[in-house]
Amino acid sequence: MMPPTELFAPTATDRPDRFTWVPSPLLYIPAGTLQGGAALGVAAAAMEHVTGRPLVWATGQYLSFAARGGEITFDVTVEVAGYNTTQARCIVAKDGNEILTVHGAFGSREMQVGGVWALMPDVPQPENCPEYDFFPRGNGDLADLTDVRLARGRQFADLDGTRTDGNFVLWLRVGEGVHDTSVAELTFIGDFMPLGFANVLGQPYTGRSVDNTVRACTLAPTEWVMLSVHVNQIVHGHGHGHANLWAQDGTLLGQVSQTAGMHLRRHVLERGTPRNAI
């Protein structure tokens, strides 16, 4: 299996502000389109290359779906380069059509004060949690890449129409063994956040990302990443939520937030790849 560092690595071109990437088939969802968090993560990596600074924050607006196959381009523009922080933008396109726009801030500052006030949920370790039954394996998509364990919440098959609180916790592993985490791996894992919508509703809904935001904290080595989801609201056909991402040793790796259009899962699978996918 390709290590995470290679899965999300953009390729430099003869232009310092342009990168290309051919996604692995394992980064596509069962409906046949590229997982949005993977694209956001590669864009963030390209922007880090151009700015020479680590990511602080990035947000992506999804404009179209990317179907299987083909090369994706990333064009980075530095908008403002300050003493400590660089503001940049990245246009993500396939076959000349823009599919994602990313804005972000990059940089760091030395300070004598700091801390973490978020609390890591007290749940069983991943080896003591059951596999989450949302993604069928064996189809050559992201289900064959990602090991997903249910730490708090209900299996998809157990949804009975009753609602729960907004909390939902998964353990996820991309590859095997302890390894250095990256922003791209966090955005990929963070894009599993909409799975929490079905749990709170008690109905088999899934979400199509409208936007996605990541905030980097401390990137520490880990094998498993905990995705601690809190659903804020579902209104006007859209779900809104956020999640903290934790290493097994309790390090807060990052935070994500997202808005997603709500769809019944069976409708998404029956439709397959959207007609307007590029």
C-alpha positions in Angstrom: 0.0 0.0 0.0 1.3 3.5 -0.9 2.3 5.4 2.2 0.3 8.6 3.1 3.2 10.8 2.2 3.1 9.6 -1.4 -0.7 9.4 -1.7 -1.1 13.2 -1.2 2.2 14.4 -2.8 1.8 17.0 -5.6 4.3 16.9 -8.5 6.3 20.0 -9.3 6.3 21.4 -12.9 8.5 23.8 -14.8 6.5 26.6 -13.2 7.1 27.3 -9.5 3.5 28.1 -8.9 2.0 25.0 -10.6 1.7 21.4 -9.5 0.0 18.3 -10.9 -1.4 15.2 -9.3 -2.9 12.0 -10.5 -5.0 10.6 -7.6 -4.9 7.0 -6.6 -8.1 5.1 -7.2 -8.2 4.5 -3.5 -9.0 8.2 -3.0 -12.4 8.0 -4.7 -15.6 7.5 -2.9 -18.0 4.6 -3.8 -20.1 7.0 -6.0 -17.1 7.4 -8.2 -15.8 10.9 -7.5 -12.7 12.1 -5.8 -12.9 12.6 -2.0 -13.0 16.3 -1.4 -10.7 16.2 1.6 -8.0 14.6 -0.4 -8.0 17.4 -3.0 -8.0 20.1 -0.3 -5.0 18.4 1.4 -3.0 18.3 -1.8 -3.8 21.9 -2.5 -2.6 22.8 1.0 0.6 20.9 0.3 1.2 22.8 -2.9 0.6 26.1 -1.1 3.1 25.1 1.6 5.7 24.4 -1.1 5.1 27.8 -2.8 5.0 29.9 0.4 7.7 28.0 2.2 5.6 28.2 5.4 3.5 25.7 7.3 -0.3 25.8 7.1 -2.2 27.7 9.7 -5.7 27.5 8.1 -7.2 26.7 4.8 -10.7 26.6 3.4 -12.0 25.1 0.2 -15.2 25.8 -1.8 -16.2 22.8 -4.0 -17.4 23.8 -7.4 -17.6 20.5 -9.3 -17.0 16.8 -9.0 -13.9 15.1 -10.3 -14.6 11.7 -11.9 -12.1 8.8 -11.9 -9.0 9.1 -14.0 -6.9 12.0 -15.3 -4.5 14.6 -14.0 -5.4 17.5 -11.7 -3.6 20.8 -11.7 -2.9 23.2 -8.8 -2.1 26.8 -9.5 -1.0 28.8 -6.4 -1.1 32.6 -6.1 0.5 34.4 -3.2 -1.8 37.2 -2.3 0.1 38.8 0.6 3.5 37.8 2.1 3.9 39.4 5.5 6.7 39.1 8.1 5.0 36.1 9.9 2.1 35.1 7.7 1.5 34.5 4.0 -2.0 34.6 2.5 -2.4 32.5 -0.6 -5.0 31.1 -3.0 -5.0 27.9 -5.1 -7.1 27.0 -8.1 -7.7 23.3 -8.5 -8.7 22.2 -12.0 -9.2 19.2 -14.2 -9.2 19.4 -18.0 -9.2 23.2 -17.6 -12.3 23.2 -15.5 -12.1 24.6 -12.0 -13.3 22.1 -9.4 -12.1 23.6 -6.1 -11.0 27.0 -4.9 -8.8 27.1 -1.8 -7.8 30.1 0.4 -5.3 29.8 3.2 -2.8 31.3 5.6 0.7 30.0 6.3 3.3 30.8 8.8 4.3 30.5 12.5 5.3 32.7 15.4 7.3 32.0 18.5 5.4 32.7 21.7 6.0 32.0 25.4 2.3 31.1 26.1 0.0 28.5 24.6 -2.1 25.5 25.5 -4.9 23.1 24.5 -8.3 23.5 26.1 -10.2 21.0 23.9 -10.8 17.7 25.6 -10.1 14.3 23.9 -13.1 12.0 24.3 -12.7 9.0 26.6 -13.5 6.1 24.3 -12.0 2.6 23.8 -8.8 2.3 21.8 -9.2 1.4 18.1 -8.3 -2.3 18.6 -11.3 -2.6 21.0 -13.7 -0.9 18.6 -15.8 -2.6 15.9 -15.3 -1.8 12.2 -17.7 0.9 11.0 -20.0 -0.7 8.4 -20.6 2.3 6.1 -18.2 1.5 3.3 -18.2 -1.9 1.6 -14.7 -3.2 0.9 -13.3 -4.8 -2.2 -14.4 -2.2 -4.8 -11.0 -0.5 -5.2 -12.0 2.8 -3.6 -11.3 4.6 -0.3 -12.9 1.7 1.7 -9.9 -0.4 0.8 -7.5 2.3 1.9 -9.0 3.4 5.2 -9.6 1.3 8.4 -12.5 2.9 10.2 -13.6 1.9 13.7 -16.7 3.1 15.6 -15.8 4.5 19.0 -19.0 6.3 19.9 -22.3 6.3 18.0 -24.3 3.8 16.0 -23.6 1.5 13.1 -25.3 2.5 9.9 -27.3 -0.7 10.0 -28.6 0.1 13.5 -30.2 3.5 12.6 -33.8 3.3 13.8 -35.1 6.8 13.3 -34.4 8.0 16.8 -32.1 11.1 17.2 -29.1 11.4 19.5 -26.9 14.2 20.7 -24.4 15.7 18.2 -21.4 13.6 19.3 -19.9 10.9 17.1 -16.4 9.5 17.3 -14.4 7.4 14.9 -10.8 6.0 14.8 -9.3 6.1 11.3 -6.1 4.6 10.0 -4.5 5.3 6.6 -1.7 2.8 6.0 -0.1 0.8 8.8 2.2 1.6 11.6 3.1 4.8 13.4 4.1 7.6 10.9 4.4 11.3 10.7 1.1 13.0 10.0 0.5 15.7 7.4 -2.1 18.3 6.8 -3.2 16.4 3.7 -3.8 13.2 5.8 -5.9 15.3 8.3 -8.1 16.8 5.6 -8.7 13.4 4.1 -9.6 11.9 7.5 -11.5 15.1 8.4 -13.8 14.7 5.3 -15.3 11.7 7.1 -17.0 14.2 9.4 -20.4 14.1 7.6 -20.8 10.5 8.7 -22.0 12.0 11.9 -25.2 13.4 10.3 -26.7 9.9 9.9 -25.9 9.1 13.5 -27.7 12.2 14.9 -30.7 11.9 12.7 -31.1 8.1 13.0 -31.7 8.0 9.3 -29.4 6.8 6.4 -28.3 10.2 5.2 -24.9 11.2 3.9 -23.4 14.6 2.9 -22.0 16.1 -0.2 -19.3 18.7 0.8 -20.1 22.3 -0.1 -17.1 23.7 1.8 -14.3 22.3 4.0 -12.0 24.1 6.5 -8.9 22.7 8.2 -6.9 24.3 11.0 -3.5 22.8 11.8 -2.4 22.3 15.4 0.6 20.0 16.3 1.5 17.4 13.7 2.6 14.4 15.8 3.4 10.8 14.7 0.6 8.3 15.2 -0.9 5.2 13.7 -4.6 6.0 14.3 -6.3 9.3 14.2 -9.4 10.0 16.3 -12.1 12.0 14.6 -14.3 13.5 17.3 -17.4 14.9 15.5 -19.9 17.4 16.8 -22.9 18.1 14.6 -24.1 21.7 15.1 -27.3 21.8 13.1 -29.1 20.4 10.0 -31.3 23.0 8.4 -32.5 23.9 4.9 -31.1 20.7 3.5 -27.6 21.3 4.7 -25.7 19.9 7.7 -23.1 21.9 9.6 -20.5 20.4 11.9 -17.0 20.4 13.1 -14.5 17.9 14.5 -11.2 17.6 16.4 -8.5 15.2 15.2 -6.4 13.5 17.9 -3.3 11.4 17.9 -3.4 8.2 20.0 -1.1 9.9 22.5 -3.6 12.8 23.1 -2.0 15.4 20.8 -4.5 17.6 19.1 -3.5 17.3 15.5 -6.0 19.7 13.9 -9.6 20.8 13.5 -12.0 20.7 10.6 -15.4 22.1 9.9 -17.8 21.6 7.1 -21.1 22.3 5.4 -22.6 19.5 3.4 -25.7 19.0 1.3 -27.9 16.2 2.7 -28.8 13.2 0.6 -30.2 9.7 1.3 -27.3 7.3 0.9 -29.1 5.0 -1.4 -29.9 7.8 -3.8 -26.2 8.7 -4.0 -25.2 5.1 -4.7 -28.0 4.6 -7.2 -27.1 7.8 -9.1 -23.4 6.9 -9.2 -21.0 9.4 -10.7 -22.9 12.7 -11.2 -23.5 13.6 -14.9 -21.8 16.9 -14.4 -18.6 15.4 -13.0 -15.4 16.3 -14.9 
